[in-house]
Amino acid sequence: MGKGKYASIFSKTMTWLFEKGDVRTEEAGFMLELLESGSSKEELESILHLRMNDRRTVRRYLGKRFFPIFEQLEEMIGFGASLRIGLHLRLQEDHDKKGYAKRLAYPVFLLFTAYSVLFMFLFTIRPTIENTRSSLGMELGISNELLQSVFFFTSILIFSLFAMFFYRLCFRQVPMYRWLHEKSPLNPWVIKISQRFSLLYQELYLHGRSTREIIGFLSLLKHQSVLADIALQMQVELEKGGKPDRSVDVLDPFLSRILKVESHPDFVQKLKQYSLVAQKRSEYFVEKIAYGVTIFAYLSIVLLVLSIYQEIMFPLQILQGMN
């Protein structure tokens, strides 16, 4: 009886954890394919063996970041269209994360290797070399304790800067976004926000919503503080009777130019083309970052190897001279 009770608790716990997690990207992609092929809600339930009325099911497919968008969109354009948009957003983010990880894994590994080798050299190899020099009456050069202190405080400074950067990235997104936009209007974050803005604007526009309605919806988005802030600024400009030219300038400059010619007959087509262009530009920017980090890592490793070689060979050269 006791074993059955514990087995039941374990089963319920595992089921709860499973239902709390997101489905795999491939499963979300398959659902999107079904929706884009015209499958109805009932057909989705039949094919995927799901209960689409269960909000937990939808949440697992969209993830907690995009489920709130789906809920707000559903009130405006219905279940199917909202689910399709949410899946587009979720799959786009998954694709970006995989791309960043793939391109940055190698240079980050090189930097970590250089850091580890420097740590080992300063705290294991160089103290031995310093003791050897001292016993032979040679010049010690720069004190190893001084180098260790510099290494220690530099490490603290670097990790503190990274911690502060990621803190602002997570909890102070709006000012951080605007600061990064001023420094580089084509950084991946700006392009990602612009892609989301473009997709949502395009879909609502195709459903017959006016500019004011679209901007009003975007300004109320949950868990999308940057997007909501941009839309709120656009809403203020519209209420003053002007055009939202100023506020769209904090988006990707290419998208800004498209939004300023909304009356153009090919407006929707240009928004669709923007998504393709933005994706390529984002990937190119990340490749440039990865290339720069790789070069820096290689230079660091070369300088480190040369320094270690010099430190190790100097006592040997002195001993050869004495012989």
C-alpha positions in Angstrom: 0.0 0.0 0.0 2.8 2.3 0.9 4.6 1.7 -2.4 1.5 2.3 -4.4 1.0 5.6 -2.6 4.5 6.8 -3.2 4.2 5.7 -6.9 1.1 7.7 -7.2 2.7 10.8 -5.7 5.7 10.4 -8.0 3.5 9.9 -11.1 1.4 13.0 -10.2 4.6 15.0 -9.6 6.1 14.0 -12.9 2.9 14.8 -14.7 2.7 18.2 -13.1 6.3 19.0 -14.1 5.6 17.8 -17.7 2.6 20.0 -18.0 4.4 23.0 -16.6 7.2 22.7 -19.2 7.1 23.9 -22.8 6.8 21.5 -25.7 9.8 21.0 -28.1 10.3 23.4 -30.9 9.6 20.6 -33.5 6.1 20.0 -32.0 5.3 23.7 -32.0 6.5 23.9 -35.6 4.2 21.0 -36.6 1.2 22.7 -35.0 2.1 25.9 -36.9 2.3 24.0 -40.2 -1.2 22.5 -39.5 -2.6 26.0 -38.8 -1.1 27.5 -41.9 -2.5 24.7 -44.0 -6.0 25.7 -42.9 -6.6 23.2 -40.1 -9.4 24.1 -37.7 -9.4 23.9 -33.9 -11.2 20.6 -34.0 -8.8 19.2 -36.6 -5.8 20.2 -34.4 -7.4 18.3 -31.4 -8.0 15.2 -33.6 -4.5 15.1 -35.2 -2.5 16.1 -32.1 -4.7 14.4 -29.5 -5.0 17.6 -27.5 -7.7 19.5 -25.8 -7.2 23.0 -27.2 -9.8 24.4 -24.7 -7.3 23.6 -21.9 -5.3 26.8 -21.5 -2.3 24.8 -20.1 -2.0 23.1 -23.5 -1.8 26.3 -25.4 0.6 27.7 -22.8 3.0 24.8 -23.2 3.0 25.4 -27.0 3.6 29.1 -26.8 5.7 29.4 -23.7 5.1 31.8 -20.9 6.6 34.7 -22.8 4.1 34.6 -25.7 1.0 33.2 -24.0 -0.1 36.6 -22.7 0.1 38.0 -26.3 -2.1 35.1 -27.5 -4.7 35.9 -24.8 -4.9 39.5 -25.7 -4.9 38.8 -29.4 -7.7 36.2 -29.0 -10.1 38.9 -28.0 -9.4 40.8 -31.2 -8.9 38.3 -34.0 -10.0 34.9 -32.7 -8.3 31.7 -31.5 -6.7 30.3 -34.7 -5.1 33.5 -35.9 -3.8 34.3 -32.4 -2.4 30.9 -31.9 -0.6 31.1 -35.3 0.9 34.5 -34.4 2.0 33.2 -31.0 3.7 30.2 -32.5 5.5 32.4 -35.1 6.9 34.5 -32.2 7.9 31.5 -30.2 9.6 29.7 -33.1 11.4 32.9 -34.1 12.9 33.2 -30.6 13.9 29.6 -30.5 15.6 29.9 -33.9 17.5 33.0 -32.7 18.6 31.4 -29.5 20.0 28.4 -31.4 21.7 30.6 -33.9 23.4 32.7 -31.2 24.5 29.6 -29.3 25.9 28.0 -32.5 27.9 31.1 -33.5 29.1 32.2 -30.1 29.9 28.8 -28.6 33.4 28.5 -30.1 34.7 32.0 -29.3 33.3 31.8 -25.8 35.0 28.5 -25.3 38.3 30.0 -26.5 37.9 32.9 -24.0 37.2 30.5 -21.2 40.2 28.4 -22.2 42.5 31.5 -22.1 41.1 32.6 -18.8 41.6 29.1 -17.3 45.2 28.8 -18.6 46.0 32.3 -17.2 44.6 31.3 -13.8 46.6 28.0 -13.7 49.8 29.9 -14.8 49.5 32.6 -12.1 48.4 30.3 -9.2 50.4 27.0 -10.0 53.2 27.5 -12.5 54.5 31.0 -11.8 54.9 30.6 -8.1 57.2 27.6 -8.8 59.2 29.6 -11.3 59.5 32.5 -8.8 60.8 30.1 -6.1 63.4 28.7 -8.6 64.6 32.2 -9.5 64.8 33.1 -5.9 66.9 30.1 -5.0 69.3 30.8 -7.9 69.6 34.4 -6.9 68.0 35.7 -10.1 65.9 38.8 -10.5 62.3 38.1 -9.7 60.8 40.7 -12.0 57.1 41.6 -11.3 55.9 40.0 -8.1 53.5 37.1 -8.6 51.4 38.4 -5.7 50.9 41.6 -7.6 49.9 39.8 -10.8 47.5 37.6 -8.8 45.9 40.7 -7.2 45.5 42.4 -10.6 44.0 39.2 -12.0 41.6 38.9 -9.1 40.4 42.5 -9.2 40.1 42.5 -13.0 38.0 39.3 -12.8 35.7 40.9 -10.2 35.4 44.1 -12.4 34.6 42.1 -15.5 32.0 39.8 -13.8 30.5 42.9 -12.1 30.1 44.7 -15.4 28.5 41.6 -16.9 26.2 41.2 -13.9 25.1 44.8 -14.1 24.6 44.5 -17.9 22.4 41.4 -17.6 20.5 42.9 -14.6 19.6 46.0 -16.7 18.8 43.7 -19.6 16.3 41.8 -17.5 14.9 44.4 -15.2 15.6 47.8 -16.8 14.8 46.9 -20.4 13.4 50.1 -21.7 16.3 52.5 -20.8 18.8 49.7 -21.7 17.1 49.3 -25.1 17.2 53.0 -25.9 20.8 53.2 -24.8 21.8 50.3 -27.0 19.8 51.8 -29.9 21.7 55.0 -29.6 25.0 53.1 -29.7 24.1 50.7 -32.5 20.7 51.0 -34.2 21.2 47.6 -35.9 22.0 45.5 -32.9 20.2 42.1 -32.6 17.9 43.3 -29.9 16.6 46.2 -31.9 16.1 43.9 -34.9 14.2 41.3 -32.7 11.9 43.9 -31.3 11.3 45.3 -34.8 10.5 41.9 -36.1 7.9 41.3 -33.4 6.5 44.8 -34.0 6.3 44.2 -37.8 4.6 40.8 -37.4 2.0 42.0 -35.0 1.3 45.2 -37.0 1.0 43.2 -40.2 -1.4 40.6 -38.9 -3.7 43.1 -37.2 -3.6 45.3 -40.3 -4.7 42.4 -42.4 -7.6 41.8 -40.0 -8.9 45.3 -40.8 -7.7 47.0 -37.7 -6.9 50.7 -37.9 -3.5 52.2 -36.9 -4.9 53.6 -33.7 -6.4 50.2 -32.7 -3.1 48.4 -33.5 -1.0 50.9 -31.6 -3.5 50.8 -28.7 -3.2 47.0 -28.6 0.6 47.0 -28.7 0.8 49.5 -25.9 -1.0 47.1 -23.6 1.1 44.0 -24.2 2.1 42.0 -21.1 5.7 40.9 -20.6 6.8 43.0 -23.6 7.9 46.2 -21.9 10.0 47.6 -24.8 7.4 46.9 -27.4 4.7 48.4 -25.2 6.8 51.5 -24.5 7.4 52.2 -28.2 3.7 51.7 -28.9 2.8 54.0 -26.0 5.0 56.8 -27.4 3.4 56.3 -30.8 -0.1 56.5 -29.2 0.8 59.8 -27.6 1.9 61.3 -30.9 -1.3 60.0 -32.6 -3.5 61.5 -29.9 -1.7 64.9 -30.4 -2.9 64.7 -34.0 0.6 64.0 -35.5 2.2 61.0 -37.2 4.3 58.6 -35.1 7.5 59.5 -36.9 9.6 60.2 -33.8 8.7 57.1 -31.9 9.2 54.7 -34.8 12.8 56.0 -35.0 13.7 53.8 -32.0 13.0 50.7 -34.2 15.2 49.3 -37.0 15.7 52.3 -39.4 14.6 50.1 -42.3 11.3 49.3 -40.6 10.9 53.0 -39.6 10.9 54.0 -43.3 8.3 51.3 -44.1 5.9 52.4 -41.3 6.1 56.0 -42.5 4.6 55.1 -45.9 1.6 53.1 -44.6 -0.5 54.4 -47.4 1.7 52.7 -50.0 -0.3 49.9 -51.9 2.5 47.4 -51.2 2.7 48.2 -47.5 1.8 44.7 -46.2 4.2 43.1 -48.7 7.0 45.4 -47.6 6.4 44.3 -44.0 6.7 40.6 -45.0 9.9 41.4 -46.9 11.2 43.2 -43.9 11.1 40.0 -41.8 13.4 38.2 -44.2 15.8 41.1 -44.5 15.8 41.6 -40.7 16.6 37.9 -40.1 19.7 38.1 -42.4 20.9 41.3 -40.9 20.6 39.9 -37.3 22.5 36.8 -38.3 25.2 38.9 -40.0 25.5 41.1 -36.9 26.0 38.1 -34.6 28.5 36.6 -37.0 30.5 39.9 -36.8 30.4 39.7 -32.9 31.5 36.1 -33.0 34.3 36.9 -35.4 35.6 39.8 -33.2 35.4 37.7 -30.1 37.3 34.9 -31.8 40.1 37.2 -33.0 40.4 38.7 -29.5 40.5 35.2 -28.0 43.2 34.0 -30.4 45.3 37.1 -29.6 44.9 36.5 -25.9 46.0 32.9 -26.2 49.0 33.8 -28.4 50.2 36.5 -25.9 49.6 34.1 -23.0 51.6 31.3 -24.6 54.5 33.7 -25.4 54.5 35.0 -21.8 54.5 31.5 -20.4 57.3 30.5 -22.8 59.4 33.5 -21.8 58.9 32.9 -18.1 59.8 29.2 -18.4 62.8 29.6 -20.7 64.5 32.6 -18.9 65.8 30.5 -16.0 67.0 27.8 -18.4 68.9 30.4 -20.5 70.6 31.7 -17.3 71.6 28.3 -16.3 73.1 27.6 -19.7 75.0 30.8 -19.5 76.4 29.8 -16.1 77.6 26.5 -17.5 
